[in-house]
Amino acid sequence: MTLISLLFVLMLEHFFKISAVLENEYKSHNWFPKWRLWISSKFQQDWFHDWAGIAIILGGPVLLLYLLDGADSGFFFWIFQLVLTLLVLVYCLGPIDQNEHLREYFEAVEQEDLQSAYRHVEDYFDLKTDQPMPEDLATLGRTVTRLILSQSNFSFFAVLMYFILLGPAGALLYRLTGTFEFTEREDKDSHFMVKLSQMRMILDWLPARLTGFLYTMAGDFTGAMSKLNKYLMDTEQQNKQLLEEVGMGALGIQSNICENILEENKQALDLVYRSVVVLIVFIAVMTVFGWLS
């Protein structure tokens, strides 16, 4: 079912741009803050403001999905599981068609409008919380290249890898952990923020390295592998740095200056798409040999 589900989702994305269509209309995570507040109102004890609280808040939806997905009673339940899996994957995956999100940014770059270019990517890439506005287009272009390489793991590859390892419940756990963390950023008195950041780094450790390996297979193997070896067994969980450095190595970029912004950004997108193909091939091979259901 793993391969079938992934192929279905990719076909929906390729032919119907399902992520772009559903992103604004139905893929809302607004229910999660309400769920978090409701659960928090039921537990006023100090022990709740720790790992136990995180486990309860995340565990409710994940456990419900696990129980629904665990039914195994014939063909109709198999169809139900397939539909449920497709819905969960579409919900958990970030926008696969990044070109649509970057289209206006590309137009602004062509017009050499720095402020407009930055405005079109700041929300999507969450730059507001991480970085100041770059001083020039070349700096912004390099930042966008790096973010394409790192954000693709969060929005796509890590979700698929946890789906492969743990099923739909694993994909939902990864996505809701990110949603929980982003929700807590707005609360200056949050008891959970530090622990959620730690949890996200732990969850990203394995997918970041596997995504880095996909980049090496889809790009310049020699240039990427030397970077990957540097971070492969790193215990400090420098996941974002790994993805960016390995991706840059796979693209064969050595200069510190982004000389051709549009070409470099689009090459980064192409690397991500080629890496998706490599991942699907690996999944198909594992399915043929019976390593995946």
N, C-alpha and C positions, 0 to 999 in steps of 0.2 A: 504493500500500500504506500510505502514511503516514496518510491519512484513515481508511481501513478499520481499521487497527490502533488508532487513537485512539478511534474510535467503539465498537469491540469492548470496549476496556478500560473506557470510561465506562459502557457498558451493564452490564458485569459489576459495576462499582462501584455503579451506581444500583439494580440489581435484587437483587444478591446480597451487597453490601457486601464485595467480595472482599478489599480491603485490610485491613479490620478482621478478617476471618476468617483471613487468612494471616499477619497481622503477627506474632502471637506463636508460631504453629505452624511456619511455614516460611520467613518472611522474616528469617532469622537471618543476621547478618553475622559470626558467630563464626569462619567459615572464613578470613576475611581476615587476622586477627592471626596465625593459624597459618601461612598462606601467607607473610606478611611475615617471620616468624621463620625459616622454612625457607629462603627466598631469602637472608636476611641471613647465615645460617650458611654459605652457599656463597661469600660474598664478604667477606673480612676486610680488604680493602685500604681505605686512607683515601679513595680516590676514590669508593668506593661510598656514603659518608656525605654525599652531595651530590645534585645534580640527577640524576646518572647512576643513583644508587640508586632515586630516586623513579620514574624512567622505567622501570627494570627491574621494580620491584614492581608498578606500575600497568599497565605495558605487557603483561605476560604474559596476564592474563585478557582485556584489551581486544583484544589481537591475536588471541587464540584465537576470540573472538566475531566479530571482523571477518572472519576466514577462513571461519568457519561460515556467516556471513551472505552471504558473497560468492559462494556457489554459485549457478549460474544454468543449470539444465538441464531446463527443462520444468515442467509443472504440479505434479508431486509435490514438486519442490524449492521451488516457490512456496508450497505448503501448509506445507512444513517451515519456510521463512523466516517465514511469517505466525505460526505457532505459536511459533517462537523469539522473534520480536519481541514477541509478547504476554507471554511469560514474562519477558522482560527488562524490559519496561515495568512490569509488576506488581511485579517485584522492586525496581526502581529508584525507583518513586514512593513518596513518604511517605504516611502515612494521609490519604486524601482526605476521609473522613468525620470532620472534626475535631469535629463535634458529639458524637460518641460519646466522644471523649477529654475533652471539656469538660463532659459531662453532670453528673458528680459535683461539678465545680467550680461549675457554675451552682447546684446544690442547696445547696452550702455558702454561696454568696453570698446566696441567699435566706434562709438561717438566720443570716446576718451572722457567720459563723464564719471569721475571717481565717486562722487557722492551717490549718484544714482546706482552705480554698480554695487557699491557697498550696501545700499538700502535693499536691493533685491536679493541679497544673499544673507543678510544678518539674521533674520528670523529663522530661515530654513536651516542655517548652519549654527544657530544659537551663539553667534559671535558676541552678543551683548554681555554675556556672562563671562566670557573668556578673554577677549582681546579688544584693544582700542582700535579706532578706525585707522587703517594703514595710511601712510603719508603719500603714497603714489600707487598707480595702477599695477606696476610691476610687483610691488610688495603684496597687494591684494590678490593678484593673479597667483602668486606662489602659495599664499595662504589658502586660497580656494583649492588648488591642486592637492595640498596636504589634507584638507578637510574632506575632499572627495574620497581620498584613500582611507582615511580613518572612519568617517561616518558610514561608509559602505558596510563596514563590519557591524556597526551598531544597528543599522536599519535593515540589513539583509543577511549577511553571512552568518553572524552569531545566532540569529533566529533559526536559520536552517540547520545549523550544526546542533543546536539543542533539540530541535525537532527530530533530527536523525538519532540522537543519543537517547532522548527521554520521551519522544512522542509529542503530541500537541500540548500536553501539560508542561513540558520543558520549554517549548517556544513561548507559551503564555507566561511562565514564570520569569523568563528573561525580559520580555517586553514590559510586564507590570513592574518589575524592579526598576527599570529605567523611568517608567511613568511615575512611580512612587518618589524616586529621587528628584525628578524635575518638579514635582508638586511641592516637595519639602523645601526647595530652593527659595520659594516665595515666603516661607515662614522663618523669620529670624530667630524665633525661640524654639525651633524644631529640636526634639530630642532624638530624632532618627537620622538626621542628615549625615553625620560622620559615619555611622554604621552602614548606611545605605551606600555611601561612596566606597567603603571597603568591600561591601558585597558585590557591587558592580565591577570593581577591579578584579575580584576573585572570579566572578562569572566570565569576565572578558579574557582571562589569562589564556585559556586553551583556544578559544575561537580566534583570538588575535594571532596566535602562532600558526594555526591552521590556515587562516586567511593569508598570512604572510607567505606560507608555502604555496598557496594558490597563485599569488602574485609572481613567485619565482618561476612557476610552471608556465604562466601566461605571458611573461615578459622576458627581460634579459636575465637569464638564470645566474650567470656569473656575478653580475652586478648586484643582484638581489640576495643571493645566497650569502655573500660576505657580510651583508647587513643583518640577515636573519640569524646567522651564527652568533653574532654579538649579543642578541637578545634572547636566544632560544631557551636557555635555562635560567634566565634572569628571574630572581625571586622578588624584585622590587616592583614588579607588575607595571612596567613602563609600556603599557599596551598601545597607547596612542602614538608614542614615539616609534615603536616597532613598526606599526602599520605605515606610518608616513615614511620612515627611512627605507624600509624594504620596498615600498611602492615606488619611491623615487629611484632606488637602485634598479628596479625592474623596468622603469621607463628610460634608464640610461642617462638620467639627469645628474650632472656633476657641478654645474655652475650654481652659484649662490643667487644669481639674478635671473628672474623670469624674462627671457628675451622675447618670446612670442607667446603672449598670454593665452589667446584663444586656442592655439595649437596645443600648448601644454595641458590646458584644462581638458580639452577633448581627448587627448591621448590618455589622460588619467581615467576618464569615463570609459574609453575603449578597453583599458586594462581591466577595469572592474567587470565589464561584460564578458571579456575572454575568460576571466577567472570563474564566472558563473558557468560557462560552458565546461571548463575543466572539472568543476565540482560535480556537475551533472554526469559527466563521463565516469568519474570515480564512483558515484552512487549507482550508476547502471552496472558497472563491473562488480561492485559488492553485492548487488541484487542477483546478478547472474550466478555468482558463486554461493548464494544462499546466506550471505553475511547480514543481509537486511531483509525484512519482511516485505 
